[in-house]
Amino acid sequence: MADSKAKKDDDQPAVAAGTAAKPPRKSLGIRLAAAGDSDQPVVANYTQLNVAPGMAFIDFGFLEPAMMNALPRVAKAGGKLPESIAGRLAVRVAVGYDTLAGLHQQLGRVLAGLDAGRRK
């Protein structure tokens, strides 16, 4: 009968008094319906984050790859670098802080998975 103190009737591990057991993480399937051309991928090779009260604005842009590849060569040769670079804004996404935190967690998991795959 010593085992009955360590486990509840439903065979779940007992929780020490004063500590709360973390519920298991559950996922919820979500489907997003396309609106207009929103299901078409947008190519971006540059991002910029701007924060405002209650919101974060994530700009995804595109910079010409040939120009980006030329910049290190110009710098090594001692040439004059441009004061600014013109790119194209592909899309601006405005999100709340809670969504930004969720995005941070998702990106962290993706990067950790990529890193683990690279180490194999």
C-alpha positions as CSV (number, residue, x, y, z in Angstrom):
1,M,0.0,0.0,0.0
2,A,3.0,2.3,0.1
3,D,2.5,2.8,-3.6
4,S,-1.0,4.4,-3.1
5,K,0.6,7.4,-1.5
6,A,2.9,8.1,-4.5
7,K,0.1,7.7,-7.1
8,K,-3.4,8.9,-7.4
9,D,-6.3,6.5,-8.2
10,D,-6.0,7.2,-11.9
11,D,-2.3,6.2,-12.0
12,Q,-1.2,9.8,-12.5
13,P,2.0,10.9,-10.7
14,A,1.3,12.6,-7.4
15,V,2.1,16.3,-7.2
16,A,3.9,17.7,-4.1
17,A,1.7,20.1,-2.1
18,G,2.2,23.7,-3.1
19,T,3.5,23.0,-6.7
20,A,1.3,23.0,-9.7
21,A,1.8,20.4,-12.4
22,K,2.3,21.8,-15.9
23,P,-0.4,20.6,-18.2
24,P,0.8,18.8,-21.3
25,R,1.3,21.0,-24.3
26,K,-1.4,20.6,-26.8
27,S,-1.5,21.8,-30.3
28,L,-4.6,23.0,-32.2
29,G,-4.9,22.6,-35.9
30,I,-5.5,25.9,-37.6
31,R,-6.3,26.4,-41.3
32,L,-5.9,29.8,-42.9
33,A,-7.9,30.5,-46.0
34,A,-6.2,32.5,-48.8
35,A,-7.5,36.0,-49.6
36,G,-6.6,37.2,-53.1
37,D,-3.0,36.4,-53.8
38,S,-2.0,35.9,-50.1
39,D,-1.2,32.2,-50.7
40,Q,1.6,33.1,-53.2
41,P,5.1,33.1,-51.6
42,V,6.9,36.4,-51.4
43,V,10.7,36.4,-51.8
44,A,12.5,38.4,-49.2
45,N,16.2,38.5,-48.4
46,Y,16.1,41.3,-45.8
47,T,14.1,41.9,-42.7
48,Q,13.6,44.9,-40.4
49,L,11.7,45.1,-37.2
50,N,10.2,48.3,-35.8
51,V,8.4,48.4,-32.5
52,A,5.5,50.8,-31.6
53,P,3.3,50.9,-28.5
54,G,1.4,47.6,-28.5
55,M,2.6,46.5,-32.0
56,A,5.6,45.3,-33.9
57,F,6.0,45.9,-37.6
58,I,8.0,43.4,-39.5
59,D,9.2,44.6,-42.9
60,F,10.2,41.9,-45.4
61,G,12.2,43.4,-48.3
62,F,14.2,42.4,-51.3
63,L,17.7,43.7,-52.1
64,E,19.3,43.0,-55.4
65,P,21.6,40.0,-54.9
66,A,24.2,41.1,-57.5
67,M,24.5,44.5,-55.7
68,M,24.8,42.7,-52.3
69,N,27.5,40.5,-53.6
70,A,29.4,43.5,-55.0
71,L,29.5,45.4,-51.7
72,P,32.2,43.2,-50.1
73,R,34.4,43.4,-53.2
74,V,34.1,47.2,-53.3
75,A,34.9,47.4,-49.6
76,K,38.0,45.2,-49.9
77,A,39.3,47.2,-52.9
78,G,38.9,50.4,-50.8
79,G,36.2,51.8,-53.0
80,K,33.4,54.1,-51.8
81,L,30.4,52.3,-50.4
82,P,27.0,53.8,-51.1
83,E,25.4,55.8,-48.3
84,S,22.1,53.9,-48.7
85,I,20.8,51.0,-50.6
86,A,17.5,51.0,-52.4
87,G,15.4,47.8,-52.0
88,R,11.9,46.8,-52.5
89,L,9.4,46.4,-49.6
90,A,7.8,43.0,-50.3
91,V,5.4,43.0,-47.3
92,R,4.9,44.7,-44.0
93,V,3.3,42.6,-41.2
94,A,1.9,44.2,-38.0
95,V,1.6,41.9,-35.0
96,G,0.9,42.3,-31.3
97,Y,3.5,41.5,-28.7
98,D,1.9,38.1,-28.0
99,T,2.1,37.1,-31.7
100,L,5.7,38.3,-31.8
101,A,6.5,36.1,-28.8
102,G,4.9,33.1,-30.5
103,L,6.9,33.8,-33.7
104,H,10.0,34.0,-31.6
105,Q,9.3,30.5,-30.1
106,Q,8.5,29.0,-33.5
107,L,11.7,30.5,-35.1
108,G,13.7,29.2,-32.2
109,R,12.4,25.7,-32.7
110,V,13.0,25.8,-36.4
111,L,16.6,27.0,-36.0
112,A,17.3,24.4,-33.3
113,G,16.0,21.7,-35.6
114,L,18.1,23.0,-38.5
115,D,21.2,23.1,-36.2
116,A,20.5,19.6,-35.0
117,G,20.1,18.4,-38.6
118,R,23.4,20.0,-39.6
119,R,25.3,18.3,-36.8
120,K,24.2,14.8,-37.8
